[in-house]
Amino acid sequence: MPESSRQTETETEAGAGDWRRREQGNESCDNVVSVISQFADDNLTLVRNISTGLAIAGVLVIARSIKLITKFQAASEIPARFIERNVSLRGKVHSITEKGLEVEHVPIHLPVLSPLLSKHKGVSMPPLMVHLAGVELTPEGRVWLQKNLDPGQTVWLKLISRDDDILHCMVSQSRGSMWSYCMNEEVLKLGLARTAPIAGLLPDSSLYWRLHKRLHRAEVKAERKGRGLWKEDGLWERASGAVRDSALLRLMRWIFKRT
């Protein structure tokens, strides 16, 4: 037999061997897939339970890491990154005191997961103490807040800074489903407060000046309209005050006292 013929037969046999090995490999892969599929079909409930368990475990890990459903009972429990990023928290008003607003944090509630991640099960804890950032309230302003923020009412707390157990926030209240208004600005617009340095922020930071500009604009509106602190006395009040403080009236009072 010629050399070229024998070489051709050898190559043909080698190709046939490779084809048989590939076929055997494919058959073994198909067998593995078939076994897995059959197991999944026979144990469908088990597979579903495992998938559900893994999904719940994943949600638990994510929820714990970003604290979406954690209820904060003290200012110290709030992660520093929440304050650095000025995260907004939902809260429920408890009362208005001389120190500020007492607010209970209301986290996102998930029926099954929330009880699992609760740190204070069955423990009564005091609400968060919240101060209106950049605002110095007058007694009239405190009364106004008491009238306009009923206990149990929902507010949003935009975290600005933290000072021990006090949170300095921009506090917003919803009005209908379309919009809300900021309580910090509202008391300034009504002349029921003065602007004050924003605690916890550096005066040269961009956030400080952005908030200060916003609050100062609200205060200027009250001043221009003569509201609250900026209300000017009428002509009669000014005249009466001038007469009361006049030197002639003081002299007459002194004479009557001598006699």
ZIFEN-V561519 format. One record per run of one state. SS is the DSSP state (H for helix, E for strand, - for the rest). FROM is the first residue (numbers start at 0). LEN is the number of residues. If there is no record, write none. Layout:
ss=<SS,SS>
from=<FROM,FROM>
len=<LEN,LEN>
This chain:
ss=<-,H,-,H,-,H,-,H,-,E,-,E,-,H,-,E,-,E,-,H,-,E,-,E,-,E,H,-,E,-,H,-,H,-,H,-,H,->
from=<0,2,42,43,66,74,77,79,84,87,96,100,105,112,117,127,132,134,137,138,148,153,163,165,175,178,182,189,192,195,205,225,227,230,234,244,246,258>
len=<2,40,1,23,8,3,2,5,3,9,4,5,7,5,10,5,2,3,1,10,5,10,2,10,3,4,7,3,3,10,20,2,3,4,10,2,12,1>
